[in-house]
Amino acid sequence: MKVLITGNMAYVGSVLVPSLAAALPGIELIGFDNAYFGHCLTTATADPDRALAVQHFGDLREFPAEILDGVDAVVHLAAVSNDPMGKTFEAVTEQINIRASVRLAELAKAHGVRHFVFASSCSVYGAAADGARTEKDSLDPLTAYARSKVAVEQALRGLADGKMSATCLRFATACGMSPRLRLDLVLNDFVACALASGEITVLSDGSPWRPLIDVGDMARAIGWAIQRPADRGGNYLIVNAGAEQWNYQVRDLAGAVAQKVPGCAVHINSAAPPDRRSYRVDFSLFRELAPRHQPVATLPGTIDGLIEGLRAIGFADRNFRESNLIRLHTLKQHIAAGRLNSELVWRNP
């Protein structure tokens, strides 16, 4: 089986590549990445990209169609990948996350790709505090990032058929250790704060709900999706990817981290205005369709993994929000150094 992974040189892809290689012996993995974050390695072990047969470098907006020759499945991770980046680069988010993503899917179908797996997000539910959201519930995308996910899901509906299936995995918020760690994710941020300063400051009142999923379990879900038979959800499937027990309020996440770091204090801003981005998610459809690929990580175990991984690299940076562990800051560093322009296009060396 030949699988193309876009955005493989980032947080999720750096876990996905070795995971698929280990789970599916004989798989041929092809990478395509713009290398914005390729240098952001946070591992004391081997290169996470070593299991790739080929690594292609390029801009998704100029994706070379010939890379799709002979590909059986596409895993589409490449994106302007969170709310702060989407807000700062809103036009680029539309170019990459929507237009280039839809073009990739169209090219994949034209080249005979059988499975197109799209990394969507539970953030499409937005403000949904009145119950756990299912795939049939209405959407309320509050950010450019979330709106881009909805747009691609809708476009894939028109492309999926008996020739190419489309699986839209609406992932819960990612967390956990990766060879290219991000600390601009709520649980990862809390662990970093606890280790670096002994304090966790929750900027909201702590009441918003967030569903989480360990990055290793994201890889398990993708491993299922690239092989999903049509009788497990049809040619076109939207499915929430995660587990009910991973629905947490933000204050409880902070408390769970503090329990793991002796002496850590938690400060909650009880006077903060309400954070509208609050939603619980129902994952029963995923449990029904993919019983052998359910999340296996636990919150305490994921926190332990982050603590162990950060200590292994000697992490103690109180100013980590100004480092390349924060993806928006990394892009701004590239621009300030003249490596990228304002459209996030690489300048000539």
C-alpha positions as CSV (number, residue, x, y, z in Angstrom):
1,M,0.0,0.0,0.0
2,K,1.4,3.4,-1.0
3,V,0.3,6.3,1.2
4,L,1.0,10.0,0.7
5,I,1.0,12.1,3.9
6,T,0.9,15.9,3.5
7,G,2.3,17.9,6.3
8,N,4.3,15.0,7.6
9,M,7.1,17.2,9.1
10,A,5.0,18.6,11.9
11,Y,3.4,17.7,15.2
12,V,1.0,14.9,14.1
13,G,2.9,13.7,11.1
14,S,6.0,13.1,13.1
15,V,4.1,10.6,15.2
16,L,2.0,9.2,12.3
17,V,4.9,8.2,10.1
18,P,6.6,5.8,12.6
19,S,3.2,4.6,13.8
20,L,2.0,3.5,10.4
21,A,5.3,2.0,9.5
22,A,5.2,-0.2,12.7
23,A,1.5,-1.1,12.3
24,L,1.5,-1.9,8.6
25,P,4.7,-3.8,7.5
26,G,5.4,-3.3,3.8
27,I,3.6,0.1,3.6
28,E,5.3,2.7,1.4
29,L,5.1,6.1,2.9
30,I,5.6,9.3,0.9
31,G,5.9,12.7,2.5
32,F,5.0,16.1,1.2
33,D,5.8,19.1,3.3
34,N,6.7,22.8,3.0
35,A,9.2,22.4,5.9
36,Y,8.0,25.4,7.9
37,F,8.5,23.3,11.1
38,G,11.0,20.7,9.9
39,H,13.7,22.1,12.1
40,C,11.5,22.0,15.3
41,L,12.7,18.6,16.5
42,T,12.1,17.9,20.2
43,T,13.4,14.3,20.5
44,A,16.5,12.7,21.9
45,T,15.9,9.6,19.6
46,A,16.1,9.0,15.9
47,D,14.7,11.1,13.1
48,P,10.9,10.5,12.9
49,D,11.0,10.8,9.1
50,R,13.3,7.8,8.6
51,A,10.5,5.4,7.7
52,L,9.6,7.4,4.6
53,A,10.4,6.0,1.2
54,V,10.5,9.5,-0.3
55,Q,10.2,13.0,1.1
56,H,9.0,15.7,-1.3
57,F,9.3,19.4,-0.4
58,G,6.9,22.0,-1.7
59,D,4.0,24.4,-1.3
60,L,0.6,22.8,-1.2
61,R,-0.7,25.7,-3.3
62,E,1.6,24.4,-6.1
63,F,1.2,20.7,-5.5
64,P,2.8,18.6,-8.3
65,A,0.1,16.1,-9.5
66,E,2.6,13.5,-10.6
67,I,3.4,12.7,-6.9
68,L,0.0,11.0,-6.8
69,D,1.0,8.4,-9.4
70,G,0.4,4.9,-7.9
71,V,-0.8,6.3,-4.5
72,D,-3.5,4.3,-2.8
73,A,-4.4,6.7,0.0
74,V,-3.8,10.3,0.9
75,V,-3.6,11.5,4.5
76,H,-4.1,15.3,4.3
77,L,-2.7,16.9,7.4
78,A,-1.1,20.0,5.8
79,A,-2.8,23.2,7.0
80,V,-2.4,26.6,8.7
81,S,-3.1,24.6,11.8
82,N,-4.7,26.5,14.7
83,D,-6.8,29.5,15.6
84,P,-4.0,32.1,16.2
85,M,-2.3,31.3,12.9
86,G,-5.6,31.4,11.1
87,K,-6.4,34.8,12.5
88,T,-3.0,36.2,11.7
89,F,-2.9,34.7,8.2
90,E,-6.6,34.6,7.3
91,A,-6.1,35.0,3.5
92,V,-3.3,32.3,3.5
93,T,-5.6,30.0,5.5
94,E,-8.2,30.2,2.7
95,Q,-5.5,29.6,0.1
96,I,-4.0,26.6,1.8
97,N,-6.7,25.1,4.0
98,I,-9.5,25.4,1.5
99,R,-8.5,26.0,-2.1
100,A,-5.3,24.0,-2.2
101,S,-6.9,21.2,-0.1
102,V,-9.8,20.9,-2.5
103,R,-7.5,20.9,-5.5
104,L,-5.5,18.1,-3.9
105,A,-8.6,16.0,-3.4
106,E,-9.6,16.6,-7.0
107,L,-6.2,15.6,-8.2
108,A,-6.2,12.5,-6.0
109,K,-9.5,11.3,-7.5
110,A,-8.2,12.0,-11.0
111,H,-5.2,9.9,-10.3
112,G,-7.1,6.9,-9.0
113,V,-6.5,7.3,-5.3
114,R,-8.9,5.0,-3.4
115,H,-8.9,6.7,0.0
116,F,-8.7,10.3,0.9
117,V,-8.4,11.0,4.7
118,F,-8.9,14.5,5.8
119,A,-7.8,15.7,9.3
120,S,-10.8,17.8,10.3
121,S,-11.5,19.2,13.8
122,C,-14.2,19.2,16.5
123,S,-13.7,22.9,16.6
124,V,-16.4,23.1,13.9
125,Y,-18.9,22.8,16.8
126,G,-17.8,26.1,18.2
127,A,-20.1,27.2,21.0
128,A,-22.1,24.1,22.0
129,A,-22.5,24.0,25.8
130,D,-25.9,22.3,25.8
131,G,-24.8,18.7,25.3
132,A,-22.4,16.4,23.6
133,R,-22.3,17.0,19.8
134,T,-22.8,14.3,17.3
135,E,-22.0,14.3,13.6
136,K,-25.6,15.2,12.8
137,D,-25.7,18.3,14.9
138,S,-25.5,21.8,13.6
139,L,-22.1,23.5,13.3
140,D,-20.9,26.9,14.7
141,P,-17.4,27.5,13.4
142,L,-16.1,30.5,15.2
143,T,-12.6,31.0,13.6
144,A,-11.0,31.0,10.1
145,Y,-9.4,27.6,11.0
146,A,-12.7,26.0,11.9
147,R,-14.5,27.5,8.9
148,S,-11.8,26.1,6.6
149,K,-12.5,22.6,8.0
150,V,-16.2,22.9,7.2
151,A,-15.5,24.1,3.7
152,V,-13.3,21.1,2.9
153,E,-15.7,18.6,4.4
154,Q,-18.4,20.0,2.2
155,A,-16.2,19.9,-0.9
156,L,-15.3,16.2,-0.3
157,R,-18.9,15.3,-0.2
158,G,-19.1,16.0,-3.9
159,L,-16.0,14.1,-4.7
160,A,-16.5,10.8,-2.8
161,D,-18.0,7.9,-4.7
162,G,-17.3,4.3,-5.5
163,K,-13.9,5.2,-6.9
164,M,-12.5,7.3,-4.1
165,S,-13.8,7.3,-0.5
166,A,-13.4,10.3,1.7
167,T,-13.1,10.1,5.5
168,C,-13.3,13.3,7.5
169,L,-11.9,12.7,10.9
170,R,-13.2,15.4,13.2
171,F,-10.4,15.2,15.8
172,A,-10.6,16.3,19.3
173,T,-7.9,18.8,20.5
174,A,-4.5,17.1,20.1
175,C,-2.2,16.6,23.0
176,G,0.8,14.5,24.0
177,M,4.5,14.1,23.2
178,S,5.8,14.2,19.6
179,P,9.2,14.3,18.0
180,R,8.1,17.8,16.8
181,L,6.3,19.0,19.9
182,R,3.9,21.9,19.9
183,L,3.2,23.8,23.1
184,D,0.3,25.9,21.6
185,L,-2.2,23.2,22.7
186,V,-4.0,23.4,26.0
187,L,-2.7,20.4,27.8
188,N,0.8,20.6,26.4
189,D,0.9,24.3,27.4
190,F,-0.2,23.4,31.0
191,V,2.5,20.8,31.3
192,A,5.2,23.2,30.0
193,C,4.1,25.9,32.4
194,A,4.2,23.5,35.4
195,L,7.7,22.3,34.6
196,A,9.1,25.7,33.7
197,S,7.6,27.9,36.4
198,G,5.7,25.7,38.8
199,E,2.5,27.6,38.0
200,I,-0.4,27.2,35.6
201,T,-2.4,30.3,34.8
202,V,-5.8,29.6,33.3
203,L,-6.8,32.6,31.3
204,S,-10.5,31.8,31.2
205,D,-12.7,30.9,34.2
206,G,-11.8,27.3,33.6
207,S,-15.4,26.2,32.7
208,P,-15.1,25.7,28.9
209,W,-15.3,22.1,27.8
210,R,-12.6,20.6,25.5
211,P,-12.5,17.1,24.1
212,L,-8.8,15.9,23.8
213,I,-7.1,13.1,21.9
214,D,-3.5,11.9,22.4
215,V,-1.5,12.3,19.2
216,G,-0.7,8.6,19.2
217,D,-4.4,7.8,19.2
218,M,-4.8,10.2,16.2
219,A,-2.3,8.0,14.4
220,R,-4.4,4.9,15.3
221,A,-7.5,6.5,13.8
222,I,-5.7,7.5,10.6
223,G,-4.4,3.9,10.3
224,W,-8.0,2.7,10.3
225,A,-9.2,5.4,7.9
226,I,-6.7,4.6,5.1
227,Q,-8.1,1.1,5.0
228,R,-11.7,1.7,5.8
229,P,-14.1,-0.4,3.7
230,A,-17.1,1.3,2.2
231,D,-19.5,-0.8,4.4
232,R,-18.0,0.9,7.5
233,G,-19.6,4.3,7.0
234,G,-20.1,4.6,3.2
235,N,-18.1,6.3,0.5
236,Y,-18.3,9.7,2.4
237,L,-17.9,9.7,6.1
238,I,-17.7,12.4,8.8
239,V,-16.8,11.0,12.2
240,N,-15.8,12.5,15.5
241,A,-12.5,10.9,16.4
242,G,-11.8,10.6,20.1
243,A,-13.4,9.1,23.2
244,E,-16.1,10.3,25.6
245,Q,-13.9,10.0,28.6
246,W,-11.6,12.6,27.1
247,N,-14.2,15.4,27.4
248,Y,-12.8,17.7,30.1
249,Q,-13.3,21.2,31.5
250,V,-10.2,23.3,31.2
251,R,-9.9,23.7,35.0
252,D,-9.8,19.9,35.4
253,L,-7.0,19.6,32.9
254,A,-5.0,22.2,34.9
255,G,-5.7,20.3,38.1
256,A,-4.6,17.0,36.6
257,V,-1.3,18.4,35.5
258,A,-0.7,20.1,38.9
259,Q,-1.2,16.7,40.6
260,K,1.7,15.3,38.6
261,V,4.2,18.2,39.3
262,P,4.8,18.6,43.1
263,G,4.4,22.2,44.3
264,C,2.7,23.4,41.2
265,A,0.0,26.1,41.7
266,V,-3.0,26.7,39.6
267,H,-4.4,30.2,39.1
268,I,-7.8,30.5,37.5
269,N,-9.1,33.9,36.3
270,S,-12.6,33.7,37.7
271,A,-13.3,37.3,36.5
272,A,-12.6,36.4,32.8
273,P,-15.4,36.8,30.3
274,P,-16.9,33.6,29.0
275,D,-14.9,31.7,26.4
276,R,-17.4,30.8,23.7
277,R,-15.2,28.0,22.4
278,S,-16.8,25.3,24.6
279,Y,-18.1,22.0,23.4
280,R,-18.4,18.4,24.4
281,V,-18.4,15.7,21.8
282,D,-20.1,12.4,21.3
283,F,-17.7,9.7,19.9
284,S,-20.1,6.8,19.7
285,L,-20.1,6.5,15.9
286,F,-16.3,6.2,15.9
287,R,-16.6,3.5,18.6
288,E,-19.1,1.6,16.5
289,L,-17.2,1.9,13.2
290,A,-13.6,1.4,14.5
291,P,-13.7,-0.8,17.6
292,R,-10.1,-2.0,17.1
293,H,-8.7,1.5,16.7
294,Q,-10.1,3.2,19.8
295,P,-8.0,5.6,21.9
296,V,-5.9,3.7,24.4
297,A,-4.1,6.7,26.1
298,T,-5.3,8.0,29.4
299,L,-5.0,11.6,30.6
300,P,-2.5,10.7,33.4
301,G,-0.5,8.7,31.0
302,T,-0.4,11.5,28.4
303,I,0.7,14.0,31.1
304,D,3.4,11.6,32.2
305,G,4.6,11.2,28.6
306,L,4.9,15.0,28.2
307,I,6.7,15.4,31.5
308,E,9.2,12.6,30.6
309,G,9.7,13.9,27.0
310,L,10.2,17.5,28.1
311,R,12.7,16.5,30.8
312,A,14.6,14.3,28.4
313,I,15.4,17.4,26.3
314,G,16.2,19.5,29.4
315,F,13.2,21.8,29.0
316,A,13.1,24.6,31.5
317,D,12.2,27.7,29.3
318,R,9.9,30.1,31.1
319,N,9.6,32.0,27.8
320,F,8.7,29.1,25.7
321,R,5.8,31.1,24.1
322,E,8.5,33.0,22.3
323,S,10.2,29.8,21.0
324,N,9.8,27.5,18.0
325,L,7.6,25.3,20.2
326,I,4.8,27.8,19.3
327,R,3.9,27.5,15.7
328,L,2.8,31.1,15.1
329,H,6.0,32.3,16.6
330,T,8.0,30.1,14.3
331,L,6.3,31.5,11.2
332,K,6.9,35.1,12.5
333,Q,10.6,34.2,13.0
334,H,10.8,33.0,9.4
335,I,9.2,36.2,8.2
336,A,11.4,38.5,10.4
337,A,14.5,36.7,9.0
338,G,13.4,37.1,5.4
339,R,13.0,33.4,4.8
340,L,9.2,33.6,4.3
341,N,7.1,36.5,2.8
342,S,3.8,37.6,4.3
343,E,2.0,35.0,2.1
344,L,4.0,32.3,3.8
345,V,5.9,31.6,0.5
346,W,9.6,30.7,0.9
347,R,11.9,33.4,-0.5
348,N,14.9,32.3,-2.7
349,P,17.9,31.3,-0.6
